[in-house]
């Protein structure tokens, strides 16, 4: 009988999901905009640190020159 349990298919459909409300749609849109703005902000703030031309080699203090 355990073999037949896997073969059984019901013709009863599960209940449909309720349509999202306007507030829920706007909340999802707002969340997406916040995430996108955070990614753009992180890119803009991190861009100067990734710029190779602007980086200078750190200078060693005079005592560490070894002269």
C-alpha positions in Angstrom: 0.0 0.0 0.0 2.9 2.4 0.5 3.7 2.2 -3.2 0.2 3.3 -4.1 0.4 6.4 -1.8 2.9 8.0 -4.1 0.7 7.4 -7.2 -2.4 9.1 -5.8 -3.2 12.4 -7.4 -6.1 14.5 -6.0 -8.3 16.4 -8.3 -8.9 19.0 -5.6 -7.1 22.3 -6.3 -5.5 24.3 -3.5 -7.1 27.6 -2.7 -5.8 30.5 -4.8 -3.6 33.1 -3.3 -5.2 36.4 -2.5 -4.3 39.3 -4.7 -1.7 41.6 -3.1 -3.1 44.9 -1.8 -2.0 48.3 -3.1 -0.1 48.9 0.1 1.8 45.6 -0.2 2.7 46.5 -3.9 3.9 49.9 -2.9 5.9 48.5 0.0 7.7 46.1 -2.3 8.4 48.9 -4.8 9.8 51.1 -2.0 11.9 48.2 -0.7 13.3 47.7 -4.2 14.1 51.3 -4.6 15.9 51.5 -1.2 18.0 48.5 -2.1 18.9 49.9 -5.5 19.8 53.3 -4.0 22.0 51.6 -1.4 23.9 49.8 -4.1 24.4 52.9 -6.2 25.5 54.8 -3.1 27.9 52.2 -2.1 29.4 52.2 -5.6 29.7 56.0 -5.6 31.3 56.1 -2.2 33.7 53.2 -2.9 34.7 54.4 -6.4 37.5 56.8 -5.2 39.1 54.0 -3.2 39.2 51.8 -6.3 40.8 54.4 -8.5 44.3 53.3 -9.2 45.6 56.7 -10.4 44.8 58.4 -7.1 46.5 55.9 -4.9 49.9 56.8 -3.6 52.4 54.5 -2.0 52.5 55.0 1.7 55.6 56.9 2.9 57.6 55.2 5.6 58.6 57.4 8.5 62.1 58.8 8.6 63.2 56.4 11.3 62.2 53.4 9.3 64.2 54.3 6.2 67.2 52.4 7.4 69.8 54.9 6.2 
